[in-house]
Amino acid sequence: MNIKSIARRIFKTEEKKEDTINGEFGQRIRARHARFWKTEDGEQVRNTIHFAEDPIEIWKDKQLWQRKLSNKFNAREFAKKHGCQVAELYWRGRDLNTLDFAQLPAQYVMRPTIGHNSNQVFLMNDGVNILENKPYTPEEIKAALQKAFDANPSLEFVVEEFLQNEAGEYKIPVDYKMYLFNGELAAFLVIQRSGPTKGFGNFYDEKWTPIERLRTHYPEGELLPKPHCFDQMVADAKRLSKAYEIFVRIDFYATPQGAVFGEFTPTPALGKDYTEAGEQLLLSYWNRFTPGKF
């Protein structure tokens, strides 16, 4: 894509921002956020650690149990429990001084178990965080994450495999974000990132047909071919959505080994910047496939 076409897309995006609305879907998302987190037990529930081997009854032993899956370690364990591939785990803990960076491969991902928008995520390739295109020493990584821990002592950190793309390259991965309602897939948001919150995004339906934008945060980019693991990705996401029971956005990555789970997002963008088309589509799925559910 040349610079002129990029500029046209960015201009088009800015123009379309006026078309966003404060509709009922967004209102439901914000109401859910309040139910999930503006409670005395929110953080305790989120940080109750479970493992794939735990009975499902233990996972679902609380009201609003889905809050547990906003912890990224719990999320990967829940995905494993339901037959999905996850990135290899190299280390998990709170005390960063116990992490031996010398034992890590040249490519790895380090992130907190709580967070959003790629905050405090280190996508490391030979000493460079490619999300920022900035080199970091182990001490600099530890210092940055220690600040996050000091601000929220509930945090843990995980170090995971850096997933290659389907071409076998170590690049910022394409995010395949699926909007799901009790096993029904409403749409894909596919993001080609150039930084933590920058990049291009396109929407597709379940058949990989491009559709009108549902949200305006990312300018539209070049359309991508369907990933080779598309069928597996959709099947895995639908299975997880059924288990989750209510609306959720689920992220996956396409790798040489197939589809790999990323994370659950129960309140995407806090319901902001959705277009009228996005509001209509997502609200119709909510009312049809998860009626009466928060």
C-alpha positions in Angstrom: 0.0 0.0 0.0 1.5 3.4 -1.0 1.5 6.5 1.2 -1.3 8.2 -0.7 -3.6 5.2 -0.2 -2.7 5.0 3.5 -3.5 8.8 3.9 -6.8 8.3 2.1 -7.7 5.5 4.5 -6.7 7.5 7.6 -8.7 10.5 6.3 -11.7 8.2 5.7 -11.3 6.8 9.3 -11.3 10.3 10.8 -14.3 11.2 8.8 -16.2 8.1 9.9 -15.5 8.8 13.6 -18.4 11.2 13.5 -20.6 8.2 12.7 -19.9 6.4 16.0 -22.9 6.3 18.4 -23.5 5.7 22.1 -25.9 2.8 21.6 -27.3 0.0 23.7 -24.5 -2.4 22.9 -21.9 0.1 24.3 -24.2 0.8 27.3 -24.4 -3.0 28.1 -20.6 -3.3 27.9 -20.1 -0.4 30.3 -22.8 -1.9 32.7 -20.9 -5.2 32.6 -17.6 -3.5 33.4 -19.3 -2.0 36.5 -20.7 -5.4 37.5 -17.4 -7.1 37.0 -15.0 -4.7 38.6 -16.8 -2.1 40.8 -17.3 -4.7 43.5 -15.5 -5.7 46.6 -14.5 -9.1 45.3 -13.6 -8.3 41.7 -9.8 -8.5 42.1 -10.0 -11.5 44.4 -12.0 -13.4 41.9 -9.9 -12.4 38.9 -6.7 -13.5 40.7 -8.0 -16.8 42.0 -5.7 -19.1 40.1 -7.0 -22.3 38.4 -5.4 -24.9 36.2 -6.6 -26.9 33.2 -6.9 -30.0 35.4 -9.4 -28.4 37.8 -13.0 -29.5 37.5 -15.3 -27.1 35.7 -17.4 -26.7 38.8 -14.4 -25.1 40.5 -13.9 -22.7 37.7 -17.6 -21.7 37.8 -18.0 -21.5 41.6 -18.6 -17.8 41.8 -21.1 -15.3 40.6 -19.7 -13.6 37.4 -17.1 -16.4 37.3 -16.0 -15.2 33.9 -14.0 -12.5 35.7 -11.4 -15.2 36.4 -10.7 -15.4 32.7 -9.6 -11.7 32.6 -6.4 -13.1 34.3 -4.2 -14.1 31.4 -2.8 -17.1 33.1 -6.3 -18.4 34.0 -7.3 -17.7 30.4 -4.6 -19.9 28.9 -5.4 -22.7 31.4 -9.1 -22.5 30.5 -8.3 -22.6 26.8 -6.1 -25.7 27.4 -8.9 -27.3 29.3 -11.1 -26.9 26.3 -8.7 -28.4 23.8 -7.1 -25.3 22.4 -3.4 -24.7 21.7 -1.6 -22.1 23.8 1.9 -20.7 23.7 4.5 -22.6 25.6 5.0 -21.2 29.1 8.6 -20.5 30.1 8.1 -18.9 33.5 5.3 -17.5 35.8 5.7 -15.5 39.0 5.8 -12.2 40.9 9.4 -12.0 42.0 11.3 -10.9 38.9 14.6 -11.6 40.6 13.9 -15.3 40.3 13.7 -15.2 36.5 16.9 -16.2 34.8 16.9 -14.3 31.5 20.0 -16.3 30.4 17.8 -19.4 30.2 15.3 -17.8 27.8 15.5 -18.2 24.1 16.3 -15.2 21.9 12.6 -14.8 21.1 10.1 -14.6 23.9 7.0 -12.6 25.1 6.8 -11.2 28.7 3.6 -9.7 30.0 1.5 -9.1 33.1 -1.4 -11.4 33.9 -3.7 -8.3 34.1 -3.9 -5.5 31.6 -5.0 -4.4 28.1 -3.9 -2.5 25.0 -0.5 -4.3 25.0 0.6 -2.3 28.1 3.8 -3.6 29.6 4.1 -6.3 26.9 7.6 -7.1 25.8 7.7 -8.9 22.4 11.4 -9.7 22.4 13.5 -10.6 19.5 17.3 -10.7 20.1 17.0 -8.0 22.8 14.6 -5.7 20.9 11.0 -5.2 21.9 9.6 -5.1 18.4 6.3 -3.6 19.6 8.3 -0.4 20.2 11.3 -1.2 18.0 13.4 -0.5 21.1 16.2 -2.5 22.7 15.9 -3.5 26.3 18.3 -5.2 28.7 16.9 -7.7 31.2 17.4 -5.1 34.0 15.4 -2.5 32.1 12.6 -5.0 31.5 12.6 -5.9 35.2 12.5 -2.3 36.2 9.6 -1.5 34.0 7.6 -4.4 35.2 8.5 -3.8 38.8 6.8 -0.4 38.5 3.6 -2.1 37.4 3.8 -4.6 40.2 4.4 -1.8 42.8 1.2 -0.2 41.5 -0.8 -3.4 41.7 0.7 -6.2 43.9 -2.0 -8.6 42.6 0.0 -8.8 39.3 1.9 -11.9 38.2 4.0 -12.1 35.1 4.3 -14.8 32.5 7.1 -15.4 30.0 5.8 -17.3 26.9 6.8 -18.6 23.5 7.1 -15.9 20.8 4.7 -17.4 18.2 5.8 -17.4 14.6 3.4 -16.3 11.9 2.2 -18.8 9.3 5.3 -18.0 7.2 7.6 -19.0 10.1 8.6 -15.4 10.9 9.1 -13.6 14.2 7.1 -10.5 13.6 4.3 -8.6 15.4 1.5 -11.1 15.1 -1.7 -10.4 13.3 -4.6 -10.4 15.9 -7.7 -12.4 14.9 -10.3 -11.0 17.3 -13.7 -12.7 17.2 -17.0 -11.3 18.6 -18.9 -14.3 19.9 -22.2 -15.0 21.6 -22.7 -18.4 23.2 -21.0 -20.2 20.3 -22.2 -17.9 17.5 -19.6 -15.8 15.6 -20.8 -12.3 14.7 -17.6 -10.9 13.2 -13.8 -10.9 13.0 -11.7 -7.8 13.7 -8.3 -8.5 12.2 -5.5 -6.1 13.3 -2.2 -5.7 11.6 -0.2 -3.9 14.3 2.7 -1.5 14.0 2.8 -0.7 17.7 1.0 -1.3 21.0 -2.1 0.8 19.9 -1.3 1.5 16.2 -2.0 -0.4 13.1 -4.7 -1.2 10.6 -7.9 -3.2 11.2 -10.5 -4.8 9.0 -13.7 -6.6 9.7 -14.9 -9.9 8.2 -17.8 -12.2 8.6 -17.7 -15.9 9.5 -17.1 -16.7 5.8 -14.1 -14.3 5.6 -16.1 -11.8 3.5 -15.1 -8.2 4.2 -17.9 -6.3 6.0 -18.6 -2.7 7.0 -16.5 -1.5 9.9 -18.1 -2.1 13.3 -15.7 0.1 15.2 -13.5 3.1 14.1 -10.4 3.0 16.3 -8.1 1.5 13.6 -8.0 2.7 10.0 -8.7 0.1 7.4 -5.7 -1.7 5.8 -5.1 -4.1 3.1 -7.3 -7.2 3.1 -5.6 -10.3 4.2 -6.1 -13.9 2.9 -7.9 -16.3 5.1 -5.4 -18.0 7.4 -4.6 -21.6 6.7 -5.9 -22.6 10.2 -9.1 -20.7 9.7 -11.4 -23.6 10.3 -9.6 -24.7 13.4 -9.6 -21.1 14.7 -13.3 -20.7 14.3 -14.1 -24.1 15.8 -11.9 -23.5 18.8 -13.3 -20.0 19.4 -16.9 -21.2 19.2 -16.1 -24.0 21.7 -14.6 -21.5 24.1 -17.5 -19.1 23.6 -20.0 -21.9 24.5 -18.1 -22.5 27.7 -17.9 -18.8 28.5 -21.7 -18.6 28.1 -22.1 -14.9 27.5 -20.8 -12.4 25.0 -17.0 -12.2 24.8 -14.3 -11.3 22.3 -11.7 -14.0 21.8 -8.3 -13.5 20.3 -6.3 -16.2 18.3 -3.1 -16.2 16.4 -2.3 -18.1 13.1 1.0 -20.1 13.4 2.7 -22.9 11.5 1.3 -25.3 14.1 -2.2 -24.0 13.7 -4.5 -21.7 15.6 -3.2 -20.6 19.0 -5.4 -19.0 21.7 -4.6 -15.4 22.8 -7.0 -14.0 25.4 -10.6 -13.2 26.4 -11.9 -9.7 26.4 -15.3 -9.3 28.1 -15.7 -5.5 27.7 -13.9 -4.6 24.4 -13.0 -0.9 24.3 -15.6 -0.3 27.0 -18.2 -0.2 24.3 -16.7 3.0 22.7 -16.2 4.0 19.1 -18.7 1.5 17.7 -20.5 2.5 14.5 -24.2 2.3 13.9 -23.6 -0.9 11.9 -21.5 -2.3 14.7 -24.2 -1.5 17.3 -26.9 -3.1 15.2 -25.0 -6.3 14.4 -23.6 -6.9 17.9 -26.9 -6.0 19.6 -28.9 -8.3 17.4 -26.5 -11.3 18.2 -26.7 -10.5 21.9 -30.5 -10.4 21.9 -30.8 -13.5 19.8 -28.1 -15.8 21.2 -27.6 -14.6 24.8 -31.0 -13.1 25.6 -31.4 -11.7 29.1 -27.7 -12.2 29.9 -25.5 -9.4 31.2 
